Each structure stands twice: as structure tokens, then as C-alpha cells.
Amino acid sequence: MGRLGRMDLPQQKTTSADLPASRLSLRGTVASVSCNDAYSFTKPTRDEITLVAGLGVAGDVHAGVTVRHRSRVAADPDQPNLRQVHLIRGELHDELREAGYEVPAGGLGENVTTTGIDLLALPVGTVLRFGPPPVRGVAPAAAATDPGQPTAVAERGETAAAGERGKMAAAGEQGETAGAAEPDETAAAAAVVAAAERVTLDAPTAEAVAVLAARLAADRSGGAGREATPDPRPAIIVTGLRNPCQQINNYRPGLLKRVLVREPDGTLNRRAGIMAVVLRGGPVRPGTEIHVELPPPPHRPLDRV
């Protein structure tokens, strides 16, 4: 794993490590999807986005194996990109609206707006899969005859994602480790771990990379209690929290204090969403089901990445 650098304190206050899995919502819905091919604080909503394994959202300015956010690039452009996909609870938008802040989907730069899942309570290494579970006992060819079947949708998504990987590699955006369209999507996501091994990491990033590496290894081997056949649905691995910055006040004056809260004990409560790395590519649309797969315990609470 990458070399360990400094540790920033205090860390995020969260209860995910202490919250029983039985109390976490394990299913939600995509409320909206967004992407932007240019640097901008907000991202316009789309009818559909395509996840690309190991990279992020196809056509999004923040897609890549190494960091793409401008502040991170300025600090160290070789750092691993643990922020390929940004998700925010739609419930946060509702809370902000009640407080007098009109923030639409994509307004805080997220790629996926969700409902029904307490994203901030998820532990590092949680897998979010998009779409209904595959129909067991149905051959892919049979499922493909019905466009509504999840296997058929997933196969179309994998084809599109593979094409996007090839395009981005040709454009030099994929990094030296994952240079070609890679049929093993877990290997494509592992390029992020490989990038981390070449640089010095701060403590939260190092911990997130270690959990990511373990999760990728489990997915490749089939994981305990899972079938050897990989789940074909688009999926991401949660890596950590967005670290809210002054740009939020530039967008809506006074909004930062609503999404970056200093608790009485001195810890920071970062509420501006979570970040993830793409495990498996494919399309994601509003209305798509989201299924939560928690990592094996002990669970690590989310920290900023």
C-alpha cells in the first residue's frame, strides 16, 4: 500500500461503526443523475449516466484513475482518485430547502442523488449496486430477450462501459495501469489501488485504499457466501466523505455551515455526500433501485477523502 503521510485531526463524527447493520437501510432509489464535461461547481442533470469501472462517470470531468478535482491536482496529481462518483442524499436537499436554501439535484456537484439510504452512516467499503438483483436460473441469452430484465440491461451497460473505457484510454485519461479496455472490471478498478502504491498517502486515504483493495479482492474471488459468477449490475465501492469547502458559500452564501458542522466535542460532521470508486460499469437512471452490500465487520466509519 502507499506510504503513510500525515494524519488530520479531528476526524468525521459518524455513528456507522456503532450502528447495527439491521438498522441501516439496505435499499434506496436513484432520484437524479448528473455529469459535466467541464469544471463547474454544479452539474446538470441527465436522463442517464454511464459508470465506467476504475474511472468514474463517462464524460465527467472528474473521471480518472488519479485525482481530477483541481485542488487535489494542484497538491499532488498522482494521488489515487477515490472521488470518481459523488453521491448526495436527496433528503439533504429537503432539509436545506426548509432552512431557506434552494439546492437542486446536481447543485452541489453530485453525480447521483439518492433517496431512502443514509449514505453518511455507511461504512467504508460498502458496495452500492444499481438495479434489481439478477434473476437466478435465467440464462443471459434468455434474459436478453426481454429488455426489462436486469441481466439484459446490465449486458448493454457493460458493452457501453467497455466502449467508454476504450475512448478514455485513447484520450490518455485512464492512467498507465489500465491503459486498454479491460474485460475484467475488477482489474480496472484495481488501477486506483495501484496508483495509491506509488505515492505517499495521508491516514484517511491510506485506510480507505486498504479497505478498497480488500473489497476488490473479495469481489474477484466471489466473496464469502456469494456465487462465483460476478454480479452484472453497475456498482460502486464507497470510499469516504466529500470534504466541504468555501466554494459552497460561493454557490449559496451561508450554506457551508449547514453541511460542515462543528460538533460540541470538536469533531466535524461532513454532510455534503459521499465518494466512491466504480467497481462495475453500466447505465444508471433516475428511478433505478440501489441495493446496499455492507463489508465484513469490523466496519470503518467514513472519513474525508
Beta strands, then each sheet from edge to edge (+ up, - down):
strand 1: 3-4
strand 2: 27-34
strand 3: 45-46
strand 4: 49-52
strand 5: 56-57
strand 6: 85-89
strand 7: 112-115
strand 8: 127-130
strand 9: 200-201
strand 10: 235-241
strand 11: 260-262
strand 12: 268-270
strand 13: 274-280
strand 14: 282-284
strand 15: 289-293
sheet 1: 1+ 9+
sheet 2: 3+ 2- 7+ 6+ 13- 10+ 8- 15+
sheet 3: 5+ 4- 14+
sheet 4: 11+ 12-
end
